[in-house]
Amino acid sequence: MVDSPYSWHSYFGCLGMTELNKISQLNTFLVGGAVRDTLLNREIVERDHLVVGASSEQMLALGFQPVGKDFPVFLHPETKEEYALARTERKQGQGYTGFVCYASPDVTIEEDLERRDLTVNAMAMTESGEIIDPFNGRQDLEKRVLRHVSDAFIEDPLRVLRVARFAARYFDYGFVIAEETLELMKQISLSGELKALSAERIWKEMERSLAEDHPEVFFNTLHQCLALKEIWPELDALWGIPNPAQWHPEICSGLHSMMVLEQAVKLSRKTSVRFAALCHDLGKSLTPEHKWPSHPGHEKAGLPLVEKICSQLRVPKYYQKLALRVCEHHLHCHKAFQLKPSTLLKIFNQLDIWRKPEEFDDFVLACKADFRGRLNFENRPYPQEKYLHDCMTAAREIEAKPFVEQGLKGKAIKTAIERARQEAISQIKQSYNA
């Protein structure tokens, strides 16, 4: 028994007594993540409810609103929380949608829980706080193990990504994936089933993982179970590709990418910045082996690969724009003090700091993450950040108005602005060299 995480009937205050009595008579349980997080003393983000012994007709008669077409899931008429009828599923076809669902009043709570992915997600809680745990989820919770409920796990390829995301989310709690579960994840990866997943579903899991405190665990897990090779081969290929030890004591490009992602998490809550940091070295996967450990031109070589994954997963436009900028210009950012004012101005123009200076902040943070995402570089200063912002501020202070007042027109105005901005950057550069 645990304390119930909410006052069950307080949700129903706005309903009439007749409806309240009928709803309260439903055999309802709190299930899944809400139970798991209650036992972990973790904040509950959403509550899912399971209804046993009822039919769709009964739910509709009580005012519940149906959701979707494939599963018997309903929204409560007042709270709008999800209530699902107990169901079983049978695999028929490819992908995570290739299931035949059976929902009937005779489906038991144990049968419903058995179809779930992990034992820690296959627990239910009664109104009084009693835990129903037919698959030892509570024991695995205490042991910090993510373990599949049954061999039916392999029927749903989406579970590979979900388990990897859970490994990222609960990394700080000490959770690890059970060896036998990881083996099933490998079987799914090798089966070709991951190709049946929609781009939207893959991106949703990826974006949610990027928002976690340890997204690198998500990608490391996918690499370990061979799934990353299927859904993002250009990123997966970076493991085993060496870098110059002078600048990359960690050597491996894949390891470096994960370390960069870790640093991006420390620097920004924006998933767009984290995604851009992850994409910055994709071009190294194209470097011929005879040129290793150097990677000349990897910045521009990576641009088509960034465009490919963004198109493939239908990544939001700003994510793509930022990722392309970081991929192409991260070395320029590192070498900022060595660049001529004219070169810096050219980069500022390409980054369009004039209209959206806040996007420049995201760019610099992703580049800073790249610099610090190396063994023993984690706490090194990055003075390029302040220098670039000082140069940008000075350049943006130059406006067209004074030149118009001088009587200049057309291209002459543009030329004068460019010259003045270059001079402003030059003065900042001299102040840093003084």
C-alpha positions in Angstrom: 0.0 0.0 0.0 1.1 3.6 -0.7 -0.6 6.9 -0.2 -2.8 7.6 -3.1 -1.2 10.5 -5.2 -4.5 12.3 -5.5 -8.0 12.8 -4.1 -9.9 10.5 -6.5 -13.4 12.1 -6.2 -12.2 15.7 -6.0 -11.9 15.6 -9.8 -15.6 15.0 -10.2 -17.0 17.9 -8.4 -18.6 19.6 -11.5 -20.5 16.5 -12.6 -24.1 15.9 -11.5 -24.6 13.3 -8.8 -26.1 10.7 -11.2 -23.1 10.9 -13.5 -20.7 11.0 -10.5 -22.2 7.9 -9.0 -22.0 6.0 -12.3 -18.4 7.0 -12.9 -17.4 6.2 -9.4 -18.8 2.7 -9.9 -16.4 2.0 -12.8 -13.6 -0.4 -11.8 -10.8 2.1 -12.4 -7.0 1.9 -11.7 -4.2 4.3 -12.1 -1.6 2.6 -14.4 1.8 2.9 -16.0 4.1 5.9 -15.5 2.0 7.5 -12.8 2.4 4.5 -10.6 6.1 4.1 -11.4 6.8 7.8 -10.7 4.7 7.7 -7.5 6.9 4.9 -6.2 10.0 6.8 -7.2 8.8 10.0 -5.4 9.1 11.7 -8.8 6.7 14.4 -10.0 3.8 12.9 -12.0 3.4 14.6 -15.4 0.3 12.8 -16.5 -2.1 10.2 -15.2 -3.4 7.4 -17.2 -6.3 5.3 -16.0 -7.4 1.7 -16.8 -11.0 0.7 -16.8 -11.8 -3.0 -16.3 -15.1 -4.6 -16.9 -16.7 -1.8 -19.0 -17.5 -1.4 -22.6 -17.1 1.5 -25.1 -20.9 2.0 -25.1 -20.8 2.5 -21.3 -18.0 5.0 -21.5 -19.7 7.0 -24.2 -23.0 7.0 -22.2 -21.1 8.5 -19.2 -19.9 11.4 -21.4 -16.3 10.2 -22.0 -14.9 11.4 -25.3 -13.3 8.8 -27.6 -9.7 9.4 -28.7 -8.2 8.0 -31.9 -9.4 5.1 -34.0 -7.1 2.1 -33.1 -7.5 1.8 -29.3 -10.4 2.2 -26.8 -9.1 5.3 -25.1 -11.4 8.1 -23.8 -11.0 11.5 -22.2 -12.8 12.1 -18.9 -15.7 14.6 -19.4 -14.3 16.9 -16.6 -10.6 16.2 -16.1 -9.7 15.3 -19.7 -7.4 12.7 -18.4 -7.1 9.4 -20.4 -9.1 6.4 -19.5 -8.5 3.2 -21.5 -10.5 0.0 -21.5 -8.5 -3.1 -20.5 -7.3 -4.7 -23.7 -5.1 -7.4 -25.3 -3.2 -7.0 -28.5 -2.2 -9.5 -31.2 0.6 -8.7 -33.8 -0.7 -8.6 -37.3 1.6 -6.7 -39.7 4.7 -4.6 -39.4 5.6 -1.7 -37.2 4.1 -0.4 -34.0 0.6 0.0 -35.5 0.4 -3.6 -36.8 -1.8 -4.9 -34.0 -5.3 -6.2 -33.6 -6.8 -4.8 -30.4 -9.3 -6.8 -28.3 -11.2 -4.8 -25.7 -14.0 -6.4 -23.9 -15.4 -6.4 -20.3 -13.9 -9.9 -19.8 -10.3 -8.7 -20.2 -8.6 -8.8 -16.8 -6.2 -6.3 -15.4 -3.4 -8.9 -15.5 -4.0 -9.5 -19.2 -3.9 -5.8 -19.9 -0.7 -5.2 -17.9 1.0 -8.2 -19.6 0.9 -6.4 -23.0 3.0 -3.4 -21.6 6.7 -2.9 -22.4 8.6 -2.9 -19.1 7.8 -4.4 -15.7 8.2 -1.0 -14.1 5.4 0.3 -16.4 3.2 -2.8 -15.8 1.8 -1.9 -12.4 -1.6 -0.5 -11.4 -2.8 1.3 -8.3 -6.3 1.1 -6.8 -8.2 4.1 -5.5 -7.0 3.2 -2.0 -3.4 3.1 -3.0 -2.9 -0.7 -3.3 -0.3 -1.7 -5.8 -1.2 -4.5 -8.3 2.1 -5.9 -9.6 1.8 -9.3 -11.4 5.2 -9.0 -13.1 7.4 -7.9 -10.2 7.8 -4.3 -11.4 8.2 -3.0 -7.9 11.1 -5.3 -7.4 12.8 -4.2 -10.6 12.1 -0.6 -9.6 14.0 -1.2 -6.3 16.8 -2.9 -8.2 16.9 -0.1 -10.8 16.4 -2.5 -13.7 14.5 -1.8 -17.0 13.2 -5.3 -17.9 10.7 -6.4 -20.6 7.4 -7.9 -19.4 7.3 -10.8 -21.9 8.7 -12.0 -25.2 5.8 -10.1 -26.9 8.2 -7.1 -26.4 9.8 -7.8 -29.8 6.4 -7.3 -31.6 6.6 -3.5 -31.2 9.7 -1.9 -32.7 8.9 1.4 -31.1 9.8 -0.1 -27.8 13.5 0.0 -28.7 13.3 3.8 -28.7 11.1 4.0 -25.7 13.4 1.9 -23.5 16.4 4.0 -24.7 14.4 7.1 -23.6 13.6 5.6 -20.3 17.3 4.7 -19.8 18.1 8.4 -20.4 15.3 9.7 -18.2 16.1 7.5 -15.2 19.9 7.5 -15.6 20.4 9.6 -12.4 18.3 7.1 -10.5 20.8 4.4 -11.4 18.6 2.4 -13.8 20.2 0.0 -16.3 18.7 -2.1 -19.1 18.5 -5.8 -18.3 20.9 -7.8 -20.5 18.0 -10.0 -21.8 16.0 -6.9 -22.7 19.0 -5.4 -24.5 19.3 -8.6 -26.5 15.7 -8.4 -27.6 16.3 -4.8 -28.7 19.1 -6.0 -30.8 16.9 -8.7 -32.4 14.3 -6.0 -33.3 17.1 -3.8 -34.8 18.4 -6.7 -36.9 14.9 -7.7 -38.0 14.3 -4.6 -40.2 11.2 -3.7 -38.2 12.5 -0.3 -37.3 12.1 0.7 -40.9 8.3 0.4 -40.4 8.3 3.2 -37.8 7.0 6.6 -39.1 9.4 9.5 -39.3 7.1 11.5 -36.9 7.2 8.8 -34.3 11.0 8.4 -34.4 11.5 12.2 -34.2 9.0 12.4 -31.3 11.0 9.9 -29.2 14.2 11.6 -30.2 13.0 15.1 -29.3 11.6 13.9 -26.0 15.0 12.3 -25.2 16.9 15.5 -26.2 14.8 17.2 -23.5 16.1 14.9 -20.8 19.1 15.5 -18.6 21.0 12.7 -20.2 20.1 12.4 -23.8 23.5 10.9 -24.6 22.3 7.8 -22.8 19.5 7.5 -25.4 21.9 7.6 -28.4 24.5 5.5 -26.7 21.8 2.9 -26.0 20.6 2.9 -29.6 24.2 2.5 -30.8 24.7 -0.4 -28.4 21.6 -2.3 -29.5 22.3 -1.6 -33.3 19.2 0.6 -33.7 21.1 3.8 -34.4 22.6 2.2 -37.5 19.1 1.7 -38.8 17.6 5.1 -38.0 20.6 7.4 -38.2 23.5 5.6 -39.9 25.6 8.7 -40.4 25.7 9.4 -36.6 26.3 5.7 -35.8 29.3 5.6 -38.2 31.2 8.1 -36.1 32.0 5.4 -33.5 35.5 4.1 -34.3 36.5 7.1 -36.4 39.6 8.7 -34.8 40.4 12.4 -34.2 43.8 14.1 -33.6 44.8 13.3 -30.0 46.1 16.9 -29.5 42.6 18.3 -29.8 40.6 15.2 -29.0 42.1 13.1 -26.2 39.0 11.0 -26.3 40.0 10.1 -29.9 36.7 8.5 -31.0 34.3 10.7 -33.0 31.2 8.9 -31.6 32.4 9.4 -28.1 33.2 13.0 -28.8 29.6 13.6 -30.2 28.2 12.2 -27.0 30.4 14.4 -24.8 29.4 17.4 -26.9 25.7 16.5 -26.3 26.5 16.3 -22.5 28.0 19.8 -22.6 25.1 21.2 -24.6 22.7 20.0 -21.9 24.8 22.0 -19.3 24.7 25.1 -21.5 21.1 25.1 -22.8 17.6 23.8 -22.2 16.8 24.2 -25.9 16.5 20.9 -27.7 17.4 22.7 -30.9 20.8 23.6 -29.5 21.3 20.0 -28.3 20.3 18.7 -31.7 22.7 21.1 -33.5 25.5 20.1 -31.2 24.8 16.4 -32.0 25.0 17.1 -35.8 28.1 19.2 -35.9 30.6 16.4 -36.9 28.5 14.2 -39.2 30.9 15.0 -42.1 33.6 13.0 -40.4 31.8 9.9 -41.4 32.8 10.7 -45.0 36.5 11.2 -44.4 38.6 8.6 -46.3 40.5 6.4 -43.9 43.9 7.3 -45.4 43.3 10.9 -44.1 42.6 9.9 -40.5 42.8 11.2 -37.9 42.5 14.6 -39.7 39.2 15.5 -41.3 39.8 18.4 -43.7 36.6 19.9 -45.0 34.4 17.9 -42.7 32.3 21.0 -41.9 30.8 21.5 -45.4 30.9 17.7 -46.1 28.5 17.3 -43.3 25.9 19.7 -44.6 24.1 17.2 -46.9 24.0 14.7 -44.1 22.3 17.2 -41.8 19.8 18.0 -44.5 19.3 14.3 -45.0 18.4 13.4 -41.4 16.3 16.5 -41.1 14.3 15.6 -44.2 14.1 12.0 -43.3 12.7 12.7 -39.8 10.8 15.9 -40.7 12.8 17.8 -38.2 11.4 21.4 -37.5 12.9 24.1 -39.7 14.7 26.0 -37.0 16.4 22.8 -35.8 17.7 22.3 -39.3 18.8 25.9 -39.8 20.7 25.9 -36.6 22.2 22.5 -37.2 23.5 23.6 -40.6 25.0 26.7 -39.2 26.8 24.9 -36.5 28.0 22.2 -38.8 29.5 24.7 -41.3 30.9 27.3 -39.0 31.9 25.6 -35.7 35.6 25.7 -36.5 35.3 29.4 -37.4 33.8 30.0 -34.0 36.7 28.2 -32.3 39.2 30.3 -34.4 37.4 33.6 -33.9 40.5 35.4 -32.6 42.4 34.4 -35.7 39.8 35.6 -38.2 40.1 38.8 -40.1 37.3 41.4 -39.4 36.2 41.0 -43.0 35.9 37.2 -42.5 34.0 37.6 -39.3 31.6 40.1 -41.0 31.0 37.6 -43.8 30.1 34.9 -41.2 27.8 37.4 -39.4 26.1 38.0 -42.7 25.7 34.3 -43.3 24.3 33.8 -39.8 22.0 36.8 -40.3 22.7 38.3 -36.9 21.0 41.5 -38.1 17.4 40.3 -38.0 17.6 37.5 -35.3 20.5 38.1 -33.0 19.0 35.7 -30.4 19.7 32.8 -32.9 23.4 33.7 -32.8 23.3 32.9 -29.0 22.1 29.4 -29.8 24.9 29.0 -32.5 27.6 30.1 -30.1 26.4 27.8 -27.3 26.4 24.8 -29.6 29.9 25.6 -30.7 31.0 26.1 -27.1 29.6 22.6 -26.3 31.7 21.2 -29.2 34.9 22.8 -27.7 34.2 21.5 -24.2 32.9 18.1 -25.3 36.4 16.6 -25.2 38.3 14.7 -22.5 39.7 17.1 -20.0 38.3 20.1 -21.9 35.1 20.2 -19.9 35.9 23.2 -17.7 38.2 25.1 -20.0 37.4 28.8 -20.7 35.9 29.7 -24.0 36.7 33.4 -24.5 35.5 33.3 -28.1 32.0 33.5 -26.7 32.4 37.0 -25.2 34.6 38.2 -28.1 32.0 37.2 -30.7 29.2 38.8 -28.9 31.2 42.0 -28.5 32.0 42.0 -32.2 28.3 41.3 -33.0 27.1 44.1 -30.7 29.5 46.6 -32.2 28.6 45.6 -35.8 24.9 45.8 -35.1 25.2 49.4 -33.8 26.0 50.5 -37.3 22.8 51.6 -39.0 21.9 53.0 -42.4 20.5 56.4 -41.2 23.8 58.3 -41.0 24.8 57.3 -44.5 21.4 58.2 -45.9 21.7 61.6 -44.3 25.1 62.0 -46.0 23.3 61.7 -49.3 24.4 58.2 -50.2 22.1 56.0 -52.2 21.6 52.4 -53.3 24.7 50.2 -53.3 26.8 53.1 -51.9 24.8 52.8 -48.6 25.4 49.1 -48.4 29.1 49.5 -49.1 29.4 52.2 -46.4 27.6 50.1 -43.9 29.8 47.1 -44.6 33.0 49.2 -44.3 31.8 50.7 -41.0 30.8 47.4 -39.5 34.2 45.9 -40.5 35.9 48.9 -38.8 33.8 48.4 -35.7 34.8 44.7 -35.5 38.4 45.7 -36.1 38.3 48.0 -33.1 37.0 45.2 -30.9 39.7 43.0 -32.1 42.4 45.6 -31.3 41.0 46.0 -27.8 41.3 42.3 -27.2 44.9 42.4 -28.5 45.9 45.4 -26.4 
